[in-house]
Amino acid sequence: MRVWQRSMIALARSRAVTEFMHGSRVVRPFSRRFVGGGDAAEALETAQELAQDSIAASLFFLGEYVDSEELVRENVAALLQAVPAMAKVGLHLHVSVDPTQIGSLLSWSLCRENAFCIAQAVADAAAAHPSAQARTPGPALMLDMEDASVNRETLALYHDLRKEGLPAAVTIQSYLHRSMDDLKELAAGGAFVRLVKGAFAESPAIAHTVRSARDASYKTAVNLLFAPESRENGVYPALGTHDHAMIAYAAEVAAKNGWRRDQWEIEMLYGVRPAYQRRLVDEGFCLRLYLPFGRSWWPYSIRRIGETPRNLAFVLRAALGAGR
């Protein structure tokens, strides 16, 4: 599994492979099934179509592990353009960002400056269009969690944003050994938390690397997030998973502990298993799709496949029209 993950990460970070894939007329149409559009306008059209089917969206501008000031500015500008446009058309404000998109590889002070700028834009757009944001959870800048080397800094950035009263949320990877301590602190503060299993090729000293242990750690995290005390503190859990068993487990724990289905949500990837997504909505679950947009689609696509070989099967079935 770690060899698979490392191989996919290497492909994602290879400039030569990325340039080749982006220039391929054969592969490019394939990407459109999993990318919401080439720019903000196209992504908003896709998000509006999803909203008509009672599915929320989290916009993500494609571009990660950026080590150029010019590209960082481009990434930030794209999100600053998307945020007010999203609110103006009545969509719930939720955007996701990787710290490496907005400057962390150059300096964490630059990353912090840009994160505060985007979060303030979310707050301003929500204030300008309050009727569109009158739902749970409130508007948010969701901080994605990358590899373990930036875990501490990403959490510190989240806490700094919240201290300033800005609409921030954060992703936690349950497979990390430290995650339960992080979750306890977040739950005590009533955080909006996206819970994922974790997809980086970390060492056993840092993370659970055996599938059974990874599943067990996810269930332990679910138990904490859906505890009655977490609900009383105002926690809003978002389950970032396509795993039937984990969703079923969380639904059972939530119901047992008195959580309504509008007090938490499931988050999945746009274009992956749409029939299953539709079924969840029909069953009354709140669903949000991670909706990437932009031109740099290759690193994102191959990283998603790299999370687990099973995702390759999902992608191939979707490409063939099965969608299950």
C-alpha positions in Angstrom: 0.0 0.0 0.0 2.8 2.4 0.9 4.6 1.6 -2.3 1.4 2.4 -4.3 0.9 5.7 -2.4 4.5 6.8 -2.9 4.3 5.9 -6.6 1.2 8.0 -7.1 2.6 10.9 -5.1 5.7 10.8 -7.2 3.6 11.0 -10.4 1.6 13.9 -8.9 4.7 15.9 -8.2 6.5 15.2 -11.4 6.5 18.3 -13.6 7.4 16.3 -16.7 4.5 13.8 -16.2 2.1 16.7 -15.4 3.0 18.7 -18.5 2.6 15.6 -20.7 -0.8 14.7 -19.2 -2.1 18.2 -19.4 -1.1 18.3 -23.1 -2.7 14.9 -23.9 -5.8 15.2 -26.0 -6.6 11.6 -25.1 -6.5 12.0 -21.4 -7.8 15.5 -21.0 -11.5 14.7 -21.7 -11.3 11.9 -19.0 -10.5 14.5 -16.4 -13.7 16.5 -16.9 -15.7 13.8 -15.2 -13.9 14.5 -12.0 -13.2 18.3 -12.3 -16.0 20.8 -11.9 -14.7 23.2 -14.6 -11.7 25.0 -16.0 -12.5 28.2 -14.2 -14.7 29.7 -11.4 -17.6 30.4 -13.7 -17.8 26.7 -14.9 -17.4 25.5 -11.3 -20.2 27.6 -10.1 -22.5 26.2 -12.9 -21.6 22.7 -11.7 -22.2 23.7 -8.1 -25.6 25.1 -8.9 -26.6 21.9 -10.7 -25.6 20.0 -7.6 -27.6 22.3 -5.4 -30.7 21.6 -7.5 -30.2 17.9 -6.4 -29.8 18.9 -2.8 -26.0 18.4 -2.8 -23.7 21.1 -1.4 -20.2 21.8 -2.8 -16.8 22.7 -1.5 -14.8 24.5 -4.2 -11.2 23.7 -4.5 -8.9 25.4 -7.0 -6.5 22.9 -8.5 -2.8 23.5 -7.7 -0.9 22.0 -4.8 2.8 21.9 -3.6 3.4 25.3 -5.2 6.9 26.8 -4.8 6.4 29.9 -7.0 5.1 33.2 -5.7 3.4 33.8 -9.1 1.5 30.6 -8.8 0.6 31.2 -5.2 -0.9 34.6 -6.2 -2.8 32.9 -9.0 -4.3 30.3 -6.6 -5.3 32.9 -4.1 -6.8 35.2 -6.8 -8.9 32.3 -8.2 -10.4 31.6 -4.7 -11.0 35.3 -4.1 -12.9 35.5 -7.3 -14.9 32.3 -6.6 -16.0 33.2 -3.0 -18.2 36.3 -3.7 -19.5 34.8 -6.9 -20.6 31.7 -5.0 -22.5 33.8 -2.5 -24.1 36.0 -5.2 -25.8 33.0 -6.9 -27.1 31.8 -3.6 -24.7 28.9 -2.9 -23.6 27.9 0.6 -20.1 29.3 1.1 -17.6 26.5 1.5 -14.1 26.5 -0.1 -11.2 24.2 0.6 -7.5 25.0 0.4 -4.2 23.2 0.8 -1.6 25.2 2.7 0.9 24.4 0.0 -1.4 26.1 -2.5 -1.2 29.4 -0.7 2.4 29.7 0.2 3.5 27.3 2.9 6.4 26.0 0.8 7.7 29.5 0.6 6.9 30.6 4.2 4.2 30.0 6.7 3.8 33.7 7.3 2.9 34.1 3.6 0.5 31.1 3.9 -1.1 32.6 7.0 -1.5 36.0 5.3 -3.3 34.4 2.4 -5.5 32.2 4.6 -6.6 35.2 6.6 -7.4 37.0 3.3 -9.5 34.2 1.9 -11.3 33.6 5.3 -12.1 37.3 5.5 -13.5 37.2 2.0 -15.7 34.3 3.0 -16.9 36.3 6.0 -17.6 39.4 3.9 -19.5 37.5 1.2 -21.6 35.8 3.9 -22.5 39.1 5.4 -23.4 40.5 2.0 -25.7 37.6 1.2 -27.0 36.3 4.6 -30.1 34.5 3.3 -27.9 32.1 1.2 -25.9 31.2 4.3 -28.7 30.5 6.7 -27.9 26.8 7.1 -25.8 24.5 9.2 -22.8 24.6 9.1 -22.0 28.2 8.6 -19.7 29.5 5.8 -16.2 28.1 6.1 -12.7 28.1 4.7 -11.8 24.4 5.1 -8.1 23.8 5.6 -7.1 20.5 3.9 -4.5 18.4 5.8 -1.5 17.4 3.8 1.4 15.2 4.9 2.4 14.9 8.6 5.2 17.3 8.3 2.7 20.2 8.2 0.2 18.9 10.6 1.2 21.1 13.5 1.4 24.2 11.5 -2.0 23.6 9.8 -3.7 23.2 13.1 -2.1 26.3 14.5 -3.3 28.2 11.4 -6.9 26.9 12.1 -6.7 28.0 15.7 -5.4 31.5 14.7 -8.2 32.0 12.3 -10.8 31.0 14.9 -9.3 33.3 17.5 -9.9 36.2 15.1 -13.5 35.1 14.7 -13.1 34.0 11.1 -15.0 31.1 9.5 -12.5 28.3 9.5 -12.8 24.5 9.5 -10.1 21.9 9.5 -9.4 18.3 8.2 -8.1 15.6 10.5 -6.5 12.3 9.4 -7.6 9.6 11.7 -4.7 7.3 10.9 -2.1 9.6 12.6 -1.3 8.6 16.1 -1.6 12.2 17.3 -5.1 12.7 15.9 -7.2 11.7 18.9 -5.5 14.4 21.0 -6.1 16.9 18.3 -9.7 15.9 18.0 -10.3 16.2 21.7 -9.1 19.8 21.6 -11.2 20.6 18.5 -14.3 18.9 20.0 -13.9 21.0 23.2 -13.9 24.1 21.0 -16.9 23.2 18.9 -15.0 22.8 15.7 -16.2 22.1 12.2 -14.1 19.0 11.4 -13.7 17.0 8.2 -12.6 13.5 9.2 -10.7 11.5 6.7 -8.7 8.3 7.1 -5.5 9.7 5.7 -3.8 9.0 2.4 -0.1 9.8 2.7 2.7 7.2 2.9 3.6 7.9 6.5 5.8 5.6 8.6 4.4 3.3 11.3 6.0 5.6 13.9 3.6 8.4 12.8 0.5 6.6 11.5 -1.4 3.4 11.4 -0.3 1.6 8.2 -2.4 -1.6 8.4 -5.9 -1.4 7.0 -7.6 -2.9 10.1 -5.9 -0.4 12.4 -6.7 2.5 10.1 -10.4 1.4 10.1 -10.3 1.1 13.9 -8.8 4.5 14.3 -11.5 6.0 12.1 -14.2 4.5 14.3 -12.6 5.7 17.4 -12.5 9.2 16.0 -16.2 8.9 14.9 -17.1 7.9 18.5 -15.4 11.1 19.8 -16.9 13.5 17.2 -20.4 12.1 17.7 -20.3 12.0 21.5 -23.2 13.8 23.2 -20.7 16.3 24.6 -19.4 17.1 21.1 -22.9 18.0 20.0 -23.4 20.2 23.1 -20.2 22.0 22.3 -21.4 22.8 18.8 -19.2 20.4 16.8 -20.1 19.8 13.2 -18.6 16.6 11.8 -18.1 16.0 8.1 -17.2 12.4 7.2 -14.7 12.6 4.3 -15.1 9.0 3.1 -16.6 6.7 0.4 -16.5 3.7 2.7 -20.0 2.2 3.1 -19.0 0.6 6.4 -17.7 3.8 8.0 -20.7 5.8 6.9 -23.1 3.1 8.3 -21.1 3.0 11.5 -21.2 6.8 11.9 -25.0 6.9 11.2 -25.6 4.3 13.9 -23.4 6.2 16.5 -25.0 9.5 15.6 -28.5 8.2 15.9 -27.7 6.5 19.2 -26.3 9.7 20.6 -29.2 11.9 19.5 -27.7 13.7 16.5 -30.1 14.7 13.8 -29.0 14.2 10.2 -28.9 17.9 9.6 -26.2 18.3 12.3 -23.5 16.5 10.3 -22.6 15.6 6.8 -20.9 13.2 4.4 -18.3 14.6 2.0 -17.3 12.8 -1.2 -15.4 13.5 -4.3 -17.1 15.0 -7.4 -17.6 12.4 -10.1 -16.9 9.3 -8.0 -19.8 6.9 -7.3 -22.7 9.3 -8.2 -25.3 6.6 -7.8 -24.3 5.9 -4.2 -24.2 9.7 -3.6 -27.7 10.0 -4.9 -28.9 7.2 -2.7 -27.4 8.9 0.4 -29.3 12.1 -0.4 -32.5 10.2 -1.0 -32.1 8.6 2.5 -31.9 12.0 4.1 -28.2 12.4 4.6 -26.5 15.8 4.1 -24.0 15.4 1.3 -21.2 17.7 0.1 -19.0 17.1 -2.8 -15.4 18.2 -3.0 -15.5 20.1 -6.3 -12.1 20.9 -7.9 -11.8 23.4 -10.7 -8.9 24.9 -12.8 -6.4 23.6 -15.3 -4.0 21.7 -13.2 -6.0 18.6 -12.9 -3.4 15.8 -13.2 -1.8 16.1 -9.7 -5.2 16.1 -8.1 -6.5 13.2 -10.1 -3.5 10.9 -9.5 -3.4 11.8 -5.8 -7.0 10.7 -5.4 -6.2 7.4 -7.1 -3.2 7.1 -4.9 -5.2 7.2 -1.7 -6.1 3.5 -2.3 -6.0 1.2 -5.3 -9.8 0.8 -4.8 -10.2 4.4 -6.0 -8.8 3.3 -9.4 -11.7 0.9 -9.7 -14.2 3.6 -8.8 -12.7 5.9 -11.4 -12.7 3.3 -14.2 -16.3 2.3 -13.5 -17.3 5.9 -13.5 -15.5 6.5 -16.8 -17.3 3.5 -18.3 -20.6 4.8 -17.1 -21.3 2.4 -14.3 -21.1 5.1 -11.6 -21.7 2.7 -8.7 
